[in-house]
């Protein structure tokens, strides 16, 4: 099996680590691409000439940060004759309007997975290819955990509304209501180190601050489709409760559970800190244990990989072995 991906840049460390994990558990060759340029002649060839499908050939999984990156497939040498089966997993799949016209016209993918269930119909109609929901996850088995010794009441990671964005102001406001606060976590020198630092810090906090993109819109977030990212899944994997305004999509409501989030109702900082302070006062270690257990059951990347393996008719031994470890951990609760 071949996995195709790219170096996505800052903010994409959780997905880059997931890609490495997938390559390991599928025992796959990992191809990282940075150039998706195509000349006009190659574009014409992509549309006019069909793939040569050979049952003896390799399988391909393209993990794309957004729809435009589906073009990476056509940068792989010999792609037309190389693969038995070609699938893609699009992370920021809510940008349906950014599906490349070349992908819509060529029909070279056998299956596409997307992270927003509400967009499955739109994708199917656009690319005329079987499309299914495969949501965000976390490496809960190796990197998650629980525990009662948590140094911080509230931690901030990533995008925040203006009321919460200044860490110094937020820390002062937290002290006024008796809360300990940690601002932006210092980035590591490598993708792996950065992700490790974040996960270790999550294990030291009770609540993580995060707001849905519709509660706080920015230039790079979708204006209407709500979604979760690694801030939610990685924090929950470490037993944290996510405080803010959670996304309100039916698929996300089914994926998460009672106790996973603390709804602050608005982005107003005074009201939000009052709710967090009350929640911290009644916080118990078994809340962290519940979030860790439910993350093992619902959020681990291995369950996503198993769905991919099923669709592509694969039976990777390393993946099956670690799924058994997952099942054992879950049964121990």
NORLINSUL-V681762 format. One record per residue. N is the residue number from 1. SS is DSSP state (@ for helix, = for strand, . for the rest). PSI is psi in radians with two decimals (NA if undefined). BURIAL is + if it has 9 or more other ideal C-beta (glycine too) atoms within 8 Angstrom, else -. Layout:
n/ss/psi/burial
N/SS/PSI/BURIAL
N/SS/PSI/BURIAL
This chain:
n/ss/psi/burial
1/./2.52/+
2/=/2.34/+
3/=/2.21/+
4/=/2.31/+
5/=/-2.92/+
6/./2.93/+
7/./1.78/-
8/./-0.45/-
9/./-3.03/-
10/./2.41/-
11/./-0.27/-
12/./0.26/+
13/@/-0.74/+
14/@/-0.66/+
15/@/-0.67/+
16/@/-0.66/+
17/@/-0.64/+
18/@/-0.71/+
19/@/-0.76/+
20/@/-0.71/+
21/@/-0.75/+
22/@/-0.78/+
23/@/-0.69/+
24/@/-0.86/-
25/@/-0.44/+
26/./-0.06/+
27/./0.87/-
28/./2.73/+
29/=/2.32/-
30/=/2.13/+
31/=/2.10/+
32/=/2.19/-
33/./2.54/+
34/./-0.24/-
35/./2.01/-
36/./0.39/+
37/./2.50/-
38/./2.44/+
39/./2.97/-
40/@/-0.71/-
41/@/-0.76/-
42/@/-0.60/+
43/@/-0.73/+
44/@/-0.76/-
45/@/-0.68/-
46/@/-0.69/+
47/@/-0.73/+
48/@/-0.56/-
49/./2.29/-
50/./2.82/-
51/./2.65/-
52/./1.72/-
53/./2.16/-
54/./2.10/-
55/./-0.38/-
56/./-0.10/-
57/./3.10/+
58/=/2.87/-
59/=/2.69/+
60/=/2.31/+
61/=/2.03/+
62/=/2.10/+
63/=/1.89/+
64/=/2.33/+
65/=/-0.58/+
66/=/3.01/+
67/@/-0.60/+
68/@/-0.51/+
69/@/-0.05/+
70/@/-0.38/+
71/@/-0.26/+
72/@/-0.52/+
73/@/-0.73/+
74/@/0.00/+
75/@/-0.16/+
76/./2.21/+
77/./2.25/-
78/./0.36/-
79/@/-0.58/+
80/@/-0.53/-
81/@/-0.11/-
82/@/-0.51/+
83/=/2.46/+
84/=/-0.71/+
85/=/2.33/+
86/=/2.10/+
87/=/2.88/+
88/=/2.62/+
89/=/1.94/+
90/=/2.11/+
91/=/-1.08/+
92/=/1.14/+
93/./-0.15/+
94/./-0.27/+
95/./1.12/+
96/@/-0.57/+
97/@/-0.15/-
98/@/0.16/-
99/./2.16/+
100/./2.45/+
101/@/-0.60/-
102/@/-0.64/+
103/@/-0.69/+
104/@/-0.63/+
105/@/-0.44/-
106/@/-0.56/-
107/./0.77/-
108/./-0.18/-
109/./2.45/+
110/./-0.51/-
111/=/2.51/+
112/=/2.28/+
113/=/2.45/+
114/=/2.76/+
115/./-0.09/+
116/./1.83/+
117/@/-0.60/+
118/@/-0.24/-
119/@/0.11/+
120/@/-0.81/+
121/@/-0.76/-
122/@/-0.71/-
123/@/-0.78/+
124/@/-0.76/+
125/@/-0.62/-
126/@/-0.71/+
127/@/-0.09/+
128/./0.76/-
129/./2.46/+
130/./2.24/-
131/=/2.40/+
132/=/2.86/+
133/=/2.23/+
134/./1.69/+
135/./3.07/+
136/./2.76/+
137/./-2.77/+
138/=/2.73/+
139/./1.28/+
140/@/-0.69/+
141/@/-0.84/+
142/@/-0.58/-
143/@/-0.23/+
144/./-3.11/+
145/./3.07/+
146/./3.10/+
147/./2.69/+
148/./-0.27/-
149/./1.61/-
150/./2.08/+
151/./-0.57/-
152/=/2.43/+
153/=/-0.70/+
154/=/2.36/+
155/=/2.53/+
156/=/2.34/+
157/./2.30/+
158/./-2.76/-
159/./2.36/-
160/./2.71/+
161/./2.78/+
162/@/-0.63/-
163/@/-0.46/-
164/@/-0.04/+
165/@/-0.50/-
166/./1.93/-
167/@/-0.62/+
168/@/-0.76/-
169/@/-0.73/-
170/@/-0.70/+
171/@/-0.73/+
172/@/-0.75/-
173/@/-0.63/+
174/@/-0.75/+
175/@/-0.59/+
176/@/-0.46/-
177/./0.23/+
178/./0.45/-
179/./2.49/+
180/./2.41/-
181/=/2.46/+
182/=/2.22/+
183/./-2.66/-
184/./2.30/-
185/./2.32/+
186/./2.33/-
187/./2.56/-
188/./2.96/+
189/./-0.43/-
190/./2.89/-
191/@/-0.81/+
192/@/-0.78/-
193/@/-0.69/+
194/@/-0.79/+
195/@/-0.69/+
196/@/-0.76/+
197/@/-0.74/+
198/@/-0.83/+
199/@/-0.69/+
200/@/-0.63/-
201/@/-0.69/+
202/@/-0.65/+
203/./-0.19/+
204/./0.15/+
205/=/2.67/+
206/=/-0.72/+
207/=/2.49/+
208/=/2.39/+
209/=/2.15/+
210/./2.38/+
211/./2.41/+
212/./2.65/+
213/./-0.42/+
214/./-0.35/+
215/./-0.55/+
216/./1.77/+
217/./2.46/-
218/./3.05/-
219/./-0.48/-
220/./0.02/-
221/./2.75/-
222/./2.43/+
223/./-0.35/-
224/./-0.65/-
225/./2.15/+
226/./2.59/+
227/./2.85/+
228/./2.83/+
229/./-2.92/-
230/@/-0.45/+
231/@/-0.72/+
232/@/-0.95/+
233/@/-0.73/+
234/@/-0.69/+
235/@/-0.80/+
236/@/-0.64/+
237/@/-0.44/+
238/./0.27/+
239/./0.09/+
240/./2.62/+
241/=/2.29/+
242/=/2.05/+
243/=/2.32/+
244/=/-2.51/+
245/./1.84/+
246/./2.73/+
247/./2.60/+
248/./1.02/-
249/./2.57/+
250/@/-0.71/-
251/@/-0.67/+
252/@/-0.68/+
253/@/-0.59/-
254/@/-0.59/-
255/@/-0.73/+
256/./-3.06/+
257/./2.89/-
258/./2.12/-
259/./-0.18/-
260/./-0.59/+
261/=/2.76/+
262/=/1.93/+
263/=/2.02/-
264/./-0.07/+
265/./-0.50/-
266/./3.10/-
267/./0.12/+
268/./2.14/-
269/@/-0.69/+
270/@/-0.84/-
271/@/-0.72/+
272/@/-0.75/+
273/@/-0.55/+
274/@/-0.76/+
275/@/-0.72/+
276/@/-0.73/+
277/@/-0.71/+
278/@/-0.71/-
279/@/-0.66/+
280/@/-0.67/+
281/@/-0.58/-
282/./0.13/-
283/./2.45/-
284/./2.60/-
285/@/-0.51/-
286/@/-0.28/-
287/@/-0.70/+
288/@/-0.69/+
289/@/-0.75/+
290/@/-0.80/+
291/@/-0.66/+
292/@/-0.80/+
293/@/-0.82/+
294/@/-0.55/+
295/@/-0.69/+
296/@/-0.72/+
297/@/-0.61/-
298/@/-0.44/+
299/./-0.21/+
300/=/2.39/+
301/@/-0.50/+
302/@/-0.56/+
303/@/-0.62/+
304/@/-0.76/+
305/@/-0.63/+
306/@/-0.64/+
307/@/-0.72/+
308/@/-0.80/+
309/@/-0.69/+
310/@/-0.81/-
311/@/-0.66/+
312/@/0.06/+
313/./0.88/-
314/./2.74/+
315/./1.26/-
316/./2.15/+
317/@/-0.74/-
318/@/-0.71/+
319/@/-0.80/+
320/@/-0.66/+
321/@/-0.71/-
322/@/-0.45/+
323/@/-0.65/+
324/@/-0.66/-
325/@/-0.72/+
326/@/-0.85/+
327/@/-0.64/-
328/@/-0.78/-
329/@/-0.77/+
330/@/-0.72/+
331/@/-0.39/-
332/./-0.26/-
333/./NA/-
